[in-house]
Amino acid sequence: MRSTDDYLAALPADQRNALEVLRQRILAAVPGIEEHFGYGVPAFKYRGHPLVYMGASKRHCGLYGSVPQGFTDLLKGYAVTKGAIRFTPEKPLAAALVKALVKAKCAEIDVRWPARSSRPRR
């Protein structure tokens, strides 16, 4: 597989639908997020830096990448590890939660790799 569309097409309908919704929520969360395909799963970049990945396994779907601090209470009811949030098509991640997670991840990138000023050097 070489693209997000190919990856999603190969999934059972319930997982495909859940990940397509997640995909649209990620892209809508912050302007400038780009799709790519990495590590064999659909992925997203912000300002050229890895943001999050998504995928499906036999029993769950997942949003992968480090989980920002401060989301413990919001993620109750989901299986969460340091680098993954697992959910099922029957209990997807809410739109507001996805937006908040993606914005927090983008803020981490902005702090770690500040945008360079477009002002010319003297």
VEXMARVO-657002 format. One record per atom (N, C-alpha, C): atom name; x, y, z; residue number from 1; residue in one letter. Coordinates in nm, 2 decimals, decimal comma. Layout:
N
+------+--------+--------+--------+-----+-----+
! atom !      u !      v !      w !   n ! res !
+------+--------+--------+--------+-----+-----+
!   CA !      X !      Y !      Z ! NUM !   A !
...
+------+--------+--------+--------+-----+-----+
//
This chain:
122
+------+--------+--------+--------+-----+-----+
! atom !      u !      v !      w !   n ! res !
+------+--------+--------+--------+-----+-----+
!    N !   0,08 !  -0,12 !   0,00 !   1 !   M !
!   CA !   0,00 !   0,00 !   0,00 !   1 !   M !
!    C !   0,09 !   0,12 !   0,00 !   1 !   M !
!    N !   0,04 !   0,22 !  -0,07 !   2 !   R !
!   CA !   0,12 !   0,34 !  -0,08 !   2 !   R !
!    C !   0,04 !   0,47 !  -0,06 !   2 !   R !
!    N !  -0,09 !   0,46 !  -0,03 !   3 !   S !
!   CA !  -0,17 !   0,58 !   0,00 !   3 !   S !
!    C !  -0,27 !   0,55 !   0,10 !   3 !   S !
!    N !  -0,32 !   0,66 !   0,16 !   4 !   T !
!   CA !  -0,43 !   0,65 !   0,26 !   4 !   T !
!    C !  -0,55 !   0,59 !   0,20 !   4 !   T !
!    N !  -0,59 !   0,63 !   0,08 !   5 !   D !
!   CA !  -0,71 !   0,58 !   0,01 !   5 !   D !
!    C !  -0,70 !   0,43 !  -0,01 !   5 !   D !
!    N !  -0,58 !   0,38 !  -0,05 !   6 !   D !
!   CA !  -0,56 !   0,23 !  -0,06 !   6 !   D !
!    C !  -0,57 !   0,16 !   0,07 !   6 !   D !
!    N !  -0,51 !   0,22 !   0,18 !   7 !   Y !
!   CA !  -0,52 !   0,16 !   0,31 !   7 !   Y !
!    C !  -0,66 !   0,15 !   0,36 !   7 !   Y !
!    N !  -0,74 !   0,26 !   0,34 !   8 !   L !
!   CA !  -0,88 !   0,26 !   0,39 !   8 !   L !
!    C !  -0,96 !   0,17 !   0,31 !   8 !   L !
!    N !  -0,94 !   0,16 !   0,18 !   9 !   A !
!   CA !  -1,02 !   0,07 !   0,09 !   9 !   A !
!    C !  -1,01 !  -0,08 !   0,13 !   9 !   A !
!    N !  -0,90 !  -0,11 !   0,19 !  10 !   A !
!   CA !  -0,87 !  -0,25 !   0,23 !  10 !   A !
!    C !  -0,93 !  -0,29 !   0,37 !  10 !   A !
!    N !  -0,99 !  -0,20 !   0,44 !  11 !   L !
!   CA !  -1,05 !  -0,22 !   0,57 !  11 !   L !
!    C !  -1,19 !  -0,26 !   0,56 !  11 !   L !
!    N !  -1,24 !  -0,33 !   0,67 !  12 !   P !
!   CA !  -1,38 !  -0,36 !   0,68 !  12 !   P !
!    C !  -1,46 !  -0,22 !   0,68 !  12 !   P !
!    N !  -1,58 !  -0,22 !   0,64 !  13 !   A !
!   CA !  -1,66 !  -0,10 !   0,62 !  13 !   A !
!    C !  -1,67 !  -0,02 !   0,75 !  13 !   A !
!    N !  -1,69 !  -0,08 !   0,87 !  14 !   D !
!   CA !  -1,70 !   0,00 !   0,99 !  14 !   D !
!    C !  -1,57 !   0,07 !   1,03 !  14 !   D !
!    N !  -1,46 !   0,00 !   1,01 !  15 !   Q !
!   CA !  -1,33 !   0,06 !   1,04 !  15 !   Q !
!    C !  -1,30 !   0,17 !   0,94 !  15 !   Q !
!    N !  -1,32 !   0,14 !   0,81 !  16 !   R !
!   CA !  -1,30 !   0,24 !   0,71 !  16 !   R !
!    C !  -1,38 !   0,37 !   0,74 !  16 !   R !
!    N !  -1,50 !   0,35 !   0,77 !  17 !   N !
!   CA !  -1,59 !   0,47 !   0,80 !  17 !   N !
!    C !  -1,54 !   0,55 !   0,92 !  17 !   N !
!    N !  -1,50 !   0,48 !   1,02 !  18 !   A !
!   CA !  -1,45 !   0,54 !   1,14 !  18 !   A !
!    C !  -1,32 !   0,62 !   1,12 !  18 !   A !
!    N !  -1,23 !   0,56 !   1,04 !  19 !   L !
!   CA !  -1,10 !   0,63 !   1,00 !  19 !   L !
!    C !  -1,12 !   0,74 !   0,90 !  19 !   L !
!    N !  -1,22 !   0,73 !   0,81 !  20 !   E !
!   CA !  -1,24 !   0,84 !   0,72 !  20 !   E !
!    C !  -1,30 !   0,96 !   0,80 !  20 !   E !
!    N !  -1,38 !   0,94 !   0,89 !  21 !   V !
!   CA !  -1,43 !   1,05 !   0,98 !  21 !   V !
!    C !  -1,32 !   1,11 !   1,06 !  21 !   V !
!    N !  -1,23 !   1,02 !   1,12 !  22 !   L !
!   CA !  -1,12 !   1,07 !   1,19 !  22 !   L !
!    C !  -1,03 !   1,15 !   1,10 !  22 !   L !
!    N !  -1,00 !   1,11 !   0,98 !  23 !   R !
!   CA !  -0,92 !   1,18 !   0,88 !  23 !   R !
!    C !  -0,97 !   1,32 !   0,86 !  23 !   R !
!    N !  -1,10 !   1,33 !   0,83 !  24 !   Q !
!   CA !  -1,16 !   1,46 !   0,80 !  24 !   Q !
!    C !  -1,15 !   1,55 !   0,93 !  24 !   Q !
!    N !  -1,17 !   1,50 !   1,04 !  25 !   R !
!   CA !  -1,16 !   1,58 !   1,17 !  25 !   R !
!    C !  -1,02 !   1,63 !   1,19 !  25 !   R !
!    N !  -0,92 !   1,54 !   1,16 !  26 !   I !
!   CA !  -0,78 !   1,59 !   1,18 !  26 !   I !
!    C !  -0,75 !   1,70 !   1,08 !  26 !   I !
!    N !  -0,78 !   1,68 !   0,95 !  27 !   L !
!   CA !  -0,76 !   1,78 !   0,85 !  27 !   L !
!    C !  -0,83 !   1,91 !   0,88 !  27 !   L !
!    N !  -0,95 !   1,91 !   0,94 !  28 !   A !
!   CA !  -1,03 !   2,03 !   0,96 !  28 !   A !
!    C !  -0,98 !   2,10 !   1,09 !  28 !   A !
!    N !  -0,90 !   2,03 !   1,18 !  29 !   A !
!   CA !  -0,87 !   2,09 !   1,31 !  29 !   A !
!    C !  -0,78 !   2,21 !   1,30 !  29 !   A !
!    N !  -0,68 !   2,21 !   1,20 !  30 !   V !
!   CA !  -0,59 !   2,32 !   1,19 !  30 !   V !
!    C !  -0,55 !   2,34 !   1,05 !  30 !   V !
!    N !  -0,55 !   2,46 !   0,99 !  31 !   P !
!   CA !  -0,51 !   2,48 !   0,85 !  31 !   P !
!    C !  -0,37 !   2,44 !   0,84 !  31 !   P !
!    N !  -0,34 !   2,38 !   0,72 !  32 !   G !
!   CA !  -0,20 !   2,35 !   0,69 !  32 !   G !
!    C !  -0,15 !   2,21 !   0,72 !  32 !   G !
!    N !  -0,24 !   2,13 !   0,78 !  33 !   I !
!   CA !  -0,21 !   1,99 !   0,80 !  33 !   I !
!    C !  -0,20 !   1,92 !   0,67 !  33 !   I !
!    N !  -0,10 !   1,84 !   0,65 !  34 !   E !
!   CA !  -0,08 !   1,76 !   0,52 !  34 !   E !
!    C !  -0,09 !   1,61 !   0,55 !  34 !   E !
!    N !  -0,15 !   1,54 !   0,45 !  35 !   E !
!   CA !  -0,15 !   1,40 !   0,46 !  35 !   E !
!    C !  -0,02 !   1,34 !   0,40 !  35 !   E !
!    N !   0,02 !   1,23 !   0,45 !  36 !   H !
!   CA !   0,12 !   1,15 !   0,39 !  36 !   H !
!    C !   0,10 !   1,00 !   0,44 !  36 !   H !
!    N !   0,18 !   0,91 !   0,39 !  37 !   F !
!   CA !   0,17 !   0,77 !   0,42 !  37 !   F !
!    C !   0,31 !   0,73 !   0,48 !  37 !   F !
!    N !   0,31 !   0,69 !   0,61 !  38 !   G !
!   CA !   0,44 !   0,66 !   0,67 !  38 !   G !
!    C !   0,42 !   0,54 !   0,76 !  38 !   G !
!    N !   0,53 !   0,46 !   0,77 !  39 !   Y !
!   CA !   0,53 !   0,34 !   0,86 !  39 !   Y !
!    C !   0,41 !   0,25 !   0,82 !  39 !   Y !
!    N !   0,37 !   0,25 !   0,70 !  40 !   G !
!   CA !   0,26 !   0,16 !   0,66 !  40 !   G !
!    C !   0,12 !   0,20 !   0,70 !  40 !   G !
!    N !   0,10 !   0,32 !   0,75 !  41 !   V !
!   CA !  -0,03 !   0,37 !   0,79 !  41 !   V !
!    C !  -0,05 !   0,51 !   0,74 !  41 !   V !
!    N !  -0,17 !   0,56 !   0,74 !  42 !   P !
!   CA !  -0,20 !   0,70 !   0,71 !  42 !   P !
!    C !  -0,14 !   0,79 !   0,81 !  42 !   P !
!    N !  -0,09 !   0,90 !   0,77 !  43 !   A !
!   CA !  -0,02 !   0,99 !   0,86 !  43 !   A !
!    C !  -0,04 !   1,13 !   0,82 !  43 !   A !
!    N !  -0,01 !   1,22 !   0,92 !  44 !   F !
!   CA !  -0,03 !   1,37 !   0,90 !  44 !   F !
!    C !   0,09 !   1,44 !   0,94 !  44 !   F !
!    N !   0,12 !   1,55 !   0,87 !  45 !   K !
!   CA !   0,23 !   1,64 !   0,91 !  45 !   K !
!    C !   0,18 !   1,78 !   0,93 !  45 !   K !
!    N !   0,25 !   1,85 !   1,01 !  46 !   Y !
!   CA !   0,22 !   1,99 !   1,04 !  46 !   Y !
!    C !   0,35 !   2,07 !   1,02 !  46 !   Y !
!    N !   0,35 !   2,16 !   0,93 !  47 !   R !
!   CA !   0,47 !   2,24 !   0,90 !  47 !   R !
!    C !   0,59 !   2,15 !   0,88 !  47 !   R !
!    N !   0,57 !   2,04 !   0,81 !  48 !   G !
!   CA !   0,67 !   1,94 !   0,77 !  48 !   G !
!    C !   0,71 !   1,84 !   0,88 !  48 !   G !
!    N !   0,65 !   1,85 !   0,99 !  49 !   H !
!   CA !   0,69 !   1,76 !   1,11 !  49 !   H !
!    C !   0,58 !   1,66 !   1,13 !  49 !   H !
!    N !   0,61 !   1,54 !   1,17 !  50 !   P !
!   CA !   0,51 !   1,43 !   1,19 !  50 !   P !
!    C !   0,42 !   1,48 !   1,30 !  50 !   P !
!    N !   0,29 !   1,46 !   1,28 !  51 !   L !
!   CA !   0,19 !   1,51 !   1,38 !  51 !   L !
!    C !   0,12 !   1,39 !   1,44 !  51 !   L !
!    N !   0,04 !   1,31 !   1,37 !  52 !   V !
!   CA !  -0,02 !   1,19 !   1,42 !  52 !   V !
!    C !  -0,03 !   1,09 !   1,30 !  52 !   V !
!    N !  -0,06 !   0,96 !   1,34 !  53 !   Y !
!   CA !  -0,08 !   0,85 !   1,25 !  53 !   Y !
!    C !  -0,22 !   0,79 !   1,29 !  53 !   Y !
!    N !  -0,28 !   0,72 !   1,20 !  54 !   M !
!   CA !  -0,40 !   0,65 !   1,23 !  54 !   M !
!    C !  -0,40 !   0,51 !   1,17 !  54 !   M !
!    N !  -0,47 !   0,42 !   1,23 !  55 !   G !
!   CA !  -0,47 !   0,28 !   1,17 !  55 !   G !
!    C !  -0,57 !   0,20 !   1,23 !  55 !   G !
!    N !  -0,58 !   0,07 !   1,18 !  56 !   A !
!   CA !  -0,68 !  -0,02 !   1,23 !  56 !   A !
!    C !  -0,61 !  -0,16 !   1,25 !  56 !   A !
!    N !  -0,65 !  -0,23 !   1,35 !  57 !   S !
!   CA !  -0,61 !  -0,37 !   1,37 !  57 !   S !
!    C !  -0,73 !  -0,45 !   1,38 !  57 !   S !
!    N !  -0,72 !  -0,57 !   1,41 !  58 !   K !
!   CA !  -0,83 !  -0,67 !   1,41 !  58 !   K !
!    C !  -0,95 !  -0,62 !   1,50 !  58 !   K !
!    N !  -0,92 !  -0,57 !   1,62 !  59 !   R !
!   CA !  -1,02 !  -0,54 !   1,72 !  59 !   R !
!    C !  -1,04 !  -0,39 !   1,75 !  59 !   R !
!    N !  -0,96 !  -0,30 !   1,69 !  60 !   H !
!   CA !  -0,97 !  -0,16 !   1,73 !  60 !   H !
!    C !  -0,91 !  -0,07 !   1,62 !  60 !   H !
!    N !  -0,94 !   0,05 !   1,63 !  61 !   C !
!   CA !  -0,87 !   0,16 !   1,55 !  61 !   C !
!    C !  -0,78 !   0,24 !   1,64 !  61 !   C !
!    N !  -0,69 !   0,31 !   1,59 !  62 !   G !
!   CA !  -0,60 !   0,39 !   1,67 !  62 !   G !
!    C !  -0,56 !   0,52 !   1,62 !  62 !   G !
!    N !  -0,53 !   0,61 !   1,71 !  63 !   L !
!   CA !  -0,47 !   0,74 !   1,67 !  63 !   L !
!    C !  -0,34 !   0,73 !   1,74 !  63 !   L !
!    N !  -0,23 !   0,74 !   1,66 !  64 !   Y !
!   CA !  -0,10 !   0,71 !   1,72 !  64 !   Y !
!    C !  -0,01 !   0,84 !   1,71 !  64 !   Y !
!    N !   0,08 !   0,85 !   1,81 !  65 !   G !
!   CA !   0,17 !   0,96 !   1,83 !  65 !   G !
!    C !   0,16 !   0,99 !   1,98 !  65 !   G !
!    N !   0,26 !   1,06 !   2,03 !  66 !   S !
!   CA !   0,26 !   1,09 !   2,17 !  66 !   S !
!    C !   0,13 !   1,16 !   2,21 !  66 !   S !
!    N !   0,07 !   1,13 !   2,32 !  67 !   V !
!   CA !  -0,05 !   1,19 !   2,37 !  67 !   V !
!    C !  -0,01 !   1,31 !   2,45 !  67 !   V !
!    N !  -0,06 !   1,43 !   2,42 !  68 !   P !
!   CA !  -0,02 !   1,55 !   2,49 !  68 !   P !
!    C !  -0,07 !   1,54 !   2,64 !  68 !   P !
!    N !   0,00 !   1,61 !   2,72 !  69 !   Q !
!   CA !  -0,04 !   1,62 !   2,86 !  69 !   Q !
!    C !  -0,17 !   1,69 !   2,88 !  69 !   Q !
!    N !  -0,24 !   1,65 !   2,98 !  70 !   G !
!   CA !  -0,37 !   1,72 !   3,01 !  70 !   G !
!    C !  -0,49 !   1,66 !   2,95 !  70 !   G !
!    N !  -0,48 !   1,54 !   2,89 !  71 !   F !
!   CA !  -0,59 !   1,48 !   2,83 !  71 !   F !
!    C !  -0,64 !   1,35 !   2,90 !  71 !   F !
!    N !  -0,59 !   1,33 !   3,02 !  72 !   T !
!   CA !  -0,62 !   1,21 !   3,09 !  72 !   T !
!    C !  -0,77 !   1,19 !   3,11 !  72 !   T !
!    N !  -0,83 !   1,30 !   3,17 !  73 !   D !
!   CA !  -0,98 !   1,29 !   3,20 !  73 !   D !
!    C !  -1,06 !   1,28 !   3,07 !  73 !   D !
!    N !  -1,02 !   1,35 !   2,97 !  74 !   L !
!   CA !  -1,10 !   1,35 !   2,84 !  74 !   L !
!    C !  -1,09 !   1,21 !   2,77 !  74 !   L !
!    N !  -0,99 !   1,14 !   2,80 !  75 !   L !
!   CA !  -0,97 !   1,01 !   2,73 !  75 !   L !
!    C !  -1,01 !   0,89 !   2,82 !  75 !   L !
!    N !  -1,08 !   0,92 !   2,93 !  76 !   K !
!   CA !  -1,14 !   0,81 !   3,01 !  76 !   K !
!    C !  -1,23 !   0,73 !   2,92 !  76 !   K !
!    N !  -1,23 !   0,60 !   2,93 !  77 !   G !
!   CA !  -1,31 !   0,51 !   2,85 !  77 !   G !
!    C !  -1,24 !   0,46 !   2,72 !  77 !   G !
!    N !  -1,13 !   0,51 !   2,70 !  78 !   Y !
!   CA !  -1,05 !   0,47 !   2,58 !  78 !   Y !
!    C !  -0,92 !   0,40 !   2,64 !  78 !   Y !
!    N !  -0,87 !   0,31 !   2,56 !  79 !   A !
!   CA !  -0,74 !   0,24 !   2,60 !  79 !   A !
!    C !  -0,63 !   0,34 !   2,55 !  79 !   A !
!    N !  -0,55 !   0,39 !   2,65 !  80 !   V !
!   CA !  -0,45 !   0,49 !   2,62 !  80 !   V !
!    C !  -0,31 !   0,44 !   2,66 !  80 !   V !
!    N !  -0,21 !   0,46 !   2,58 !  81 !   T !
!   CA !  -0,07 !   0,43 !   2,62 !  81 !   T !
!    C !   0,00 !   0,56 !   2,59 !  81 !   T !
!    N !   0,13 !   0,56 !   2,61 !  82 !   K !
!   CA !   0,21 !   0,68 !   2,59 !  82 !   K !
!    C !   0,20 !   0,73 !   2,44 !  82 !   K !
!    N !   0,18 !   0,63 !   2,35 !  83 !   G !
!   CA !   0,19 !   0,67 !   2,21 !  83 !   G !
!    C !   0,06 !   0,63 !   2,13 !  83 !   G !
!    N !  -0,05 !   0,60 !   2,20 !  84 !   A !
!   CA !  -0,17 !   0,55 !   2,12 !  84 !   A !
!    C !  -0,29 !   0,57 !   2,20 !  84 !   A !
!    N !  -0,40 !   0,60 !   2,12 !  85 !   I !
!   CA !  -0,53 !   0,61 !   2,18 !  85 !   I !
!    C !  -0,61 !   0,51 !   2,09 !  85 !   I !
!    N !  -0,66 !   0,40 !   2,16 !  86 !   R !
!   CA !  -0,74 !   0,30 !   2,08 !  86 !   R !
!    C !  -0,89 !   0,32 !   2,10 !  86 !   R !
!    N !  -0,96 !   0,30 !   1,99 !  87 !   F !
!   CA !  -1,11 !   0,32 !   2,00 !  87 !   F !
!    C !  -1,17 !   0,22 !   1,90 !  87 !   F !
!    N !  -1,30 !   0,21 !   1,91 !  88 !   T !
!   CA !  -1,37 !   0,12 !   1,82 !  88 !   T !
!    C !  -1,46 !   0,20 !   1,73 !  88 !   T !
!    N !  -1,50 !   0,14 !   1,62 !  89 !   P !
!   CA !  -1,60 !   0,22 !   1,53 !  89 !   P !
!    C !  -1,73 !   0,25 !   1,61 !  89 !   P !
!    N !  -1,76 !   0,17 !   1,70 !  90 !   E !
!   CA !  -1,89 !   0,19 !   1,78 !  90 !   E !
!    C !  -1,87 !   0,31 !   1,88 !  90 !   E !
!    N !  -1,74 !   0,33 !   1,92 !  91 !   K !
!   CA !  -1,72 !   0,44 !   2,02 !  91 !   K !
!    C !  -1,60 !   0,52 !   1,96 !  91 !   K !
!    N !  -1,62 !   0,60 !   1,86 !  92 !   P !
!   CA !  -1,51 !   0,68 !   1,80 !  92 !   P !
!    C !  -1,48 !   0,80 !   1,89 !  92 !   P !
!    N !  -1,37 !   0,86 !   1,85 !  93 !   L !
!   CA !  -1,32 !   0,98 !   1,92 !  93 !   L !
!    C !  -1,41 !   1,10 !   1,88 !  93 !   L !
!    N !  -1,46 !   1,17 !   1,97 !  94 !   A !
!   CA !  -1,55 !   1,28 !   1,95 !  94 !   A !
!    C !  -1,48 !   1,39 !   1,87 !  94 !   A !
!    N !  -1,55 !   1,47 !   1,79 !  95 !   A !
!   CA !  -1,49 !   1,57 !   1,70 !  95 !   A !
!    C !  -1,42 !   1,68 !   1,79 !  95 !   A !
!    N !  -1,48 !   1,72 !   1,90 !  96 !   A !
!   CA !  -1,41 !   1,82 !   1,98 !  96 !   A !
!    C !  -1,28 !   1,77 !   2,04 !  96 !   A !
!    N !  -1,28 !   1,64 !   2,08 !  97 !   L !
!   CA !  -1,16 !   1,58 !   2,14 !  97 !   L !
!    C !  -1,05 !   1,57 !   2,03 !  97 !   L !
!    N !  -1,09 !   1,53 !   1,91 !  98 !   V !
!   CA !  -0,99 !   1,52 !   1,80 !  98 !   V !
!    C !  -0,93 !   1,66 !   1,78 !  98 !   V !
!    N !  -1,01 !   1,76 !   1,77 !  99 !   K !
!   CA !  -0,97 !   1,89 !   1,74 !  99 !   K !
!    C !  -0,87 !   1,94 !   1,85 !  99 !   K !
!    N !  -0,91 !   1,92 !   1,98 ! 100 !   A !
!   CA !  -0,83 !   1,96 !   2,09 ! 100 !   A !
!    C !  -0,69 !   1,88 !   2,09 ! 100 !   A !
!    N !  -0,69 !   1,75 !   2,06 ! 101 !   L !
!   CA !  -0,57 !   1,68 !   2,05 ! 101 !   L !
!    C !  -0,48 !   1,73 !   1,94 ! 101 !   L !
!    N !  -0,53 !   1,75 !   1,83 ! 102 !   V !
!   CA !  -0,45 !   1,80 !   1,71 ! 102 !   V !
!    C !  -0,40 !   1,94 !   1,74 ! 102 !   V !
!    N !  -0,48 !   2,02 !   1,79 ! 103 !   K !
!   CA !  -0,43 !   2,16 !   1,82 ! 103 !   K !
!    C !  -0,32 !   2,15 !   1,93 ! 103 !   K !
!    N !  -0,33 !   2,07 !   2,03 ! 104 !   A !
!   CA !  -0,22 !   2,05 !   2,13 ! 104 !   A !
!    C !  -0,10 !   2,00 !   2,06 ! 104 !   A !
!    N !  -0,11 !   1,90 !   1,97 ! 105 !   K !
!   CA !   0,01 !   1,85 !   1,91 ! 105 !   K !
!    C !   0,07 !   1,95 !   1,82 ! 105 !   K !
!    N !  -0,01 !   2,03 !   1,75 ! 106 !   C !
!   CA !   0,05 !   2,14 !   1,67 ! 106 !   C !
!    C !   0,12 !   2,25 !   1,75 ! 106 !   C !
!    N !   0,06 !   2,28 !   1,87 ! 107 !   A !
!   CA !   0,13 !   2,37 !   1,96 ! 107 !   A !
!    C !   0,26 !   2,32 !   2,01 ! 107 !   A !
!    N !   0,27 !   2,19 !   2,03 ! 108 !   E !
!   CA !   0,40 !   2,13 !   2,07 ! 108 !   E !
!    C !   0,50 !   2,15 !   1,95 ! 108 !   E !
!    N !   0,46 !   2,13 !   1,83 ! 109 !   I !
!   CA !   0,55 !   2,15 !   1,72 ! 109 !   I !
!    C !   0,59 !   2,30 !   1,71 ! 109 !   I !
!    N !   0,50 !   2,39 !   1,73 ! 110 !   D !
!   CA !   0,53 !   2,53 !   1,72 ! 110 !   D !
!    C !   0,63 !   2,57 !   1,82 ! 110 !   D !
!    N !   0,63 !   2,51 !   1,94 ! 111 !   V !
!   CA !   0,72 !   2,54 !   2,05 ! 111 !   V !
!    C !   0,86 !   2,48 !   2,01 ! 111 !   V !
!    N !   0,86 !   2,35 !   1,97 ! 112 !   R !
!   CA !   0,98 !   2,28 !   1,94 ! 112 !   R !
!    C !   1,05 !   2,34 !   1,82 ! 112 !   R !
!    N !   0,97 !   2,37 !   1,71 ! 113 !   W !
!   CA !   1,03 !   2,42 !   1,59 ! 113 !   W !
!    C !   0,96 !   2,55 !   1,55 ! 113 !   W !
!    N !   1,00 !   2,66 !   1,62 ! 114 !   P !
!   CA !   0,93 !   2,79 !   1,59 ! 114 !   P !
!    C !   0,94 !   2,83 !   1,44 ! 114 !   P !
!    N !   0,84 !   2,89 !   1,39 ! 115 !   A !
!   CA !   0,84 !   2,94 !   1,25 ! 115 !   A !
!    C !   0,95 !   3,05 !   1,24 ! 115 !   A !
!    N !   1,02 !   3,05 !   1,13 ! 116 !   R !
!   CA !   1,12 !   3,15 !   1,12 ! 116 !   R !
!    C !   1,05 !   3,28 !   1,06 ! 116 !   R !
!    N !   1,11 !   3,39 !   1,11 ! 117 !   S !
!   CA !   1,06 !   3,52 !   1,06 ! 117 !   S !
!    C !   1,09 !   3,54 !   0,92 ! 117 !   S !
!    N !   1,00 !   3,60 !   0,84 ! 118 !   S !
!   CA !   1,03 !   3,63 !   0,70 ! 118 !   S !
!    C !   1,10 !   3,76 !   0,68 ! 118 !   S !
!    N !   1,14 !   3,82 !   0,79 ! 119 !   R !
!   CA !   1,21 !   3,95 !   0,78 ! 119 !   R !
!    C !   1,35 !   3,92 !   0,73 ! 119 !   R !
!    N !   1,40 !   4,00 !   0,63 ! 120 !   P !
!   CA !   1,54 !   3,98 !   0,58 ! 120 !   P !
!    C !   1,64 !   4,02 !   0,69 ! 120 !   P !
!    N !   1,75 !   3,95 !   0,68 ! 121 !   R !
!   CA !   1,86 !   3,97 !   0,78 ! 121 !   R !
!    C !   1,94 !   4,10 !   0,74 ! 121 !   R !
!    N !   2,00 !   4,16 !   0,83 ! 122 !   R !
!   CA !   2,07 !   4,29 !   0,80 ! 122 !   R !
!    C !   2,22 !   4,26 !   0,82 ! 122 !   R !
+------+--------+--------+--------+-----+-----+
//
